Amino acid sequence: MAIDFERSRILAQSDSCPNLVCEDDLVAYQNEILPTGRDELIKFAREAGIIEQVVKDGGTYYSAFLRSLGFDEVRVIVDGYGLQTAD
């Protein structure tokens, strides 16, 4: 099951514990699940070579884009998720 937090809205909520003392269930769920899910997605993307492919394709795209604008010398540097790649 997946919850789309960007498009989710709480229509009604009742709780005996005020929000300033206790997190509501949705916030608690987000705080517990999102970091783990994000880490798992990054791990899978690394293992499957997805991140490396995105870096390669993104570098190619932006190099071509900037050259089309008239830049003669273009260097695209991608740094993140433990990657350091330049084109």
Backbone torsions as a table, in degrees:
resi	resn	phi	psi	omega
1	MET	NA	138.8	179.1
2	ALA	-129.6	139.2	177.0
3	ILE	-109.3	127.8	176.6
4	ASP	-88.6	95.8	-175.2
5	PHE	-68.2	-25.5	179.3
6	GLU	-68.2	-31.9	-176.1
7	ARG	-109.6	4.9	-178.3
8	SER	-88.6	142.8	177.0
9	ARG	-133.6	144.7	175.2
10	ILE	-92.0	120.1	-178.2
11	LEU	-88.1	-35.0	178.8
12	ALA	-150.5	145.7	-179.0
13	GLN	-151.3	136.9	173.5
14	SER	-140.3	143.1	-175.8
15	ASP	-157.6	147.7	177.8
16	SER	-87.4	-8.3	-179.3
17	CYS	-109.7	123.1	-179.3
18	PRO	-64.3	148.7	-176.9
19	ASN	-59.3	-29.7	180.0
20	LEU	-69.9	-16.9	177.8
21	VAL	-102.3	-44.4	-175.6
22	CYS	-119.8	141.2	173.1
23	GLU	-72.4	145.4	173.6
24	ASP	-73.9	164.8	-173.7
25	ASP	-59.7	-40.2	-178.9
26	LEU	-65.5	-45.1	179.2
27	VAL	-64.9	-42.1	178.5
28	ALA	-62.7	-42.1	178.2
29	TYR	-63.0	-44.9	178.4
30	GLN	-61.0	-45.8	-178.2
31	ASN	-65.3	-29.4	-179.2
32	GLU	-85.1	-43.1	-171.0
33	ILE	-90.5	-41.9	-173.5
34	LEU	-58.3	-47.7	179.9
35	PRO	-61.5	-40.7	178.9
36	THR	-66.6	-44.1	179.3
37	GLY	-63.4	-41.9	178.6
38	ARG	-61.8	-44.5	179.0
39	ASP	-63.0	-40.5	179.3
40	GLU	-66.1	-40.3	178.0
41	LEU	-63.8	-42.7	178.8
42	ILE	-64.6	-42.6	178.4
43	LYS	-60.0	-47.1	179.5
44	PHE	-63.7	-42.6	-179.1
45	ALA	-62.9	-36.8	176.1
46	ARG	-66.0	-49.1	-177.6
47	GLU	-61.6	-35.8	-176.9
48	ALA	-86.3	-5.3	179.9
49	GLY	79.7	11.7	-177.4
50	ILE	-67.8	-43.7	-178.1
51	ILE	-62.8	-44.3	179.5
52	GLU	-61.9	-38.6	179.4
53	GLN	-67.6	-39.7	178.4
54	VAL	-64.7	-41.3	178.0
55	VAL	-60.8	-45.9	-179.3
56	LYS	-62.8	-50.8	-178.3
57	ASP	-65.1	-40.6	178.7
58	GLY	-64.1	-42.1	177.6
59	GLY	-62.0	-42.9	178.8
60	THR	-63.6	-44.2	-179.4
61	TYR	-61.4	-52.7	-176.6
62	TYR	-68.4	-32.8	174.6
63	SER	-61.0	-48.8	-179.9
64	ALA	-64.0	-40.9	-179.7
65	PHE	-61.5	-49.4	-178.4
66	LEU	-67.5	-34.8	176.2
67	ARG	-66.6	-36.0	178.9
68	SER	-66.6	-21.6	177.1
69	LEU	-85.5	-2.2	175.7
70	GLY	106.7	1.5	177.6
71	PHE	-75.7	129.0	-179.4
72	ASP	-81.9	-39.3	-178.3
73	GLU	-116.3	121.0	-177.7
74	VAL	-129.8	133.4	174.1
75	ARG	-131.0	118.9	178.5
76	VAL	-103.8	122.2	-179.5
77	ILE	-116.0	126.1	179.3
78	VAL	-113.9	125.1	-179.7
79	ASP	-134.8	117.9	179.0
80	GLY	165.4	157.4	-179.3
81	TYR	53.2	33.9	178.5
82	GLY	79.6	8.6	-179.2
83	LEU	-103.1	143.9	171.6
84	GLN	-137.3	100.3	-175.9
85	THR	-129.1	139.5	177.1
86	ALA	-128.5	147.8	175.7
87	ASP	-135.3	NA	NA
